[in-house]
Amino acid sequence: MVRIAIRTVIVGLVIGYASALSVDKKTIQLPLKKVSTVTHARNIVARDAARLAQYKQKVAGSSNVEERQTGSAPVINEVFTYLAAVVVGDQTFDLIVDTGSSNTWVGATTKFVATSSAVNTGKSVEVTYGSGSFSGTEWTDTVSLNGITATGVSIGVAKTSSDFEGTDGIIGFGPEDLTEDTVSGVSEFPTFLQDLVAQGVIGETILGVQYAPPAGSEDEDTNGVLTLGGVDTTAFTGSITYTTAIDPWWGVDVSDFAFGSTSLGTATASAIVDTGTTLVYVPSSVYSKFLTASKGTLDEDTGLVKFTKAPTSNFSFVFGGTTFTLTPAQYLIPTAQYDNWGITGSDFYTFINDGGTEAPDTIIGFTFLEFYYSVFDTTNNRVGLAPNA
Ligand SMILES: *[C@@H]1O[C@H](CO)[C@@H](O)[C@H](O)[C@H]1NC(C)=O
């Protein structure tokens, strides 16, 4: 009965998604909003580059990584991300939806005020994301998304944070492994999604992510839906292609990039499907062939690939034996969105960018995920993609 009552509330809240309402009983949906306060595209690129450098550093695990020099990455007080309204205790926080990290934490902007449900563990917590960091104290508290509630969820309460202005922190949907060594004296701890399953609120540790490309020139769109506990079968067409998740992130094997009928080569390392990255990164060798084939150039001002004439060929790659295609209308940043990207002028730009030569060199960021439904399935240790409905 409780379940039915909750679902009724959700139906009311996602009324704008009438087509997505027929969901598996075990799934729960909530709307997200995408916000942009970006003044210059170079800030989006710099933020992503710092995040990518952090991933590379984690893989290399040594001080001998070229990209490591981003310790001096600029602090960027700008937001270009998907946010979910998350209630902790009795406060609502706007948290970045991040499948590339696994700690959930608050307090970057709105300060946390402990209520009777909050328990201070006394342990310190610290996470560095490349694009920002936070440190503070780990608490447990009741956490809700649209009335979907788990109790005793491990959450970080930031004492200090950098580069999260305009947001309150992160809700981490990455694998549990990524919580390792973030909280003093604790090796790993369950994520919010795992707590929901353990407490019987949802059936399976599965997250479905439905993003949509921005409409017109909107800089604040309610254009995403998360499904917790399963997939929303109305959100995609055809079937979902799955591949085994590769640790430590939501890693997948991607191969055979192409521009039209021109092969751009194959990925050398696994790709990361990452809602916390904006752009799509491909290996340097693929990137340089892409520039040649598409007649694009690196625009030093924005850090994006620029075209004076819009390309007409599709960009594609193979994932799990299925070809995933972006048409020019999809991989070119819509001119109506230039203000939100901090782009001026009449040239064309793409979100496909240079992922470098060291692993990971391929990141499937949210600009791609706006065209493909994505599934992060801990229960079956796999990642899935399917064309948006
Ligand atoms: C580009 O991809 C779209 C969507 O998959 C497809 O309909 C179209 O035929 C492709 N264009 C070319 C030139 O292959």
PDBQT file of the ligand as one rigid body, heavy atoms in Angstrom, charges set to zero:
ROOT
HETATM    1  C1  LIG A 401      23.000   8.943 -40.753  1.00  0.00    +0.000 C 
HETATM    2  O1  LIG A 401      22.327   8.278 -39.706  1.00  0.00    +0.000 OA
HETATM    3  C2  LIG A 401      20.930   8.336 -39.806  1.00  0.00    +0.000 C 
HETATM    4  C3  LIG A 401      20.364   7.780 -38.520  1.00  0.00    +0.000 C 
HETATM    5  O2  LIG A 401      20.910   6.527 -38.232  1.00  0.00    +0.000 OA
HETATM    6  C4  LIG A 401      20.479   7.594 -41.035  1.00  0.00    +0.000 C 
HETATM    7  O3  LIG A 401      19.076   7.665 -41.153  1.00  0.00    +0.000 OA
HETATM    8  C5  LIG A 401      21.132   8.218 -42.242  1.00  0.00    +0.000 C 
HETATM    9  O4  LIG A 401      20.837   7.459 -43.394  1.00  0.00    +0.000 OA
HETATM   10  C6  LIG A 401      22.646   8.282 -42.079  1.00  0.00    +0.000 C 
HETATM   11  N1  LIG A 401      23.218   9.048 -43.160  1.00  0.00    +0.000 N 
HETATM   12  C7  LIG A 401      24.116   8.554 -43.970  1.00  0.00    +0.000 C 
HETATM   13  C8  LIG A 401      24.602   9.479 -45.036  1.00  0.00    +0.000 C 
HETATM   14  O5  LIG A 401      24.548   7.419 -43.851  1.00  0.00    +0.000 OA
ENDROOT
TORSDOF 0
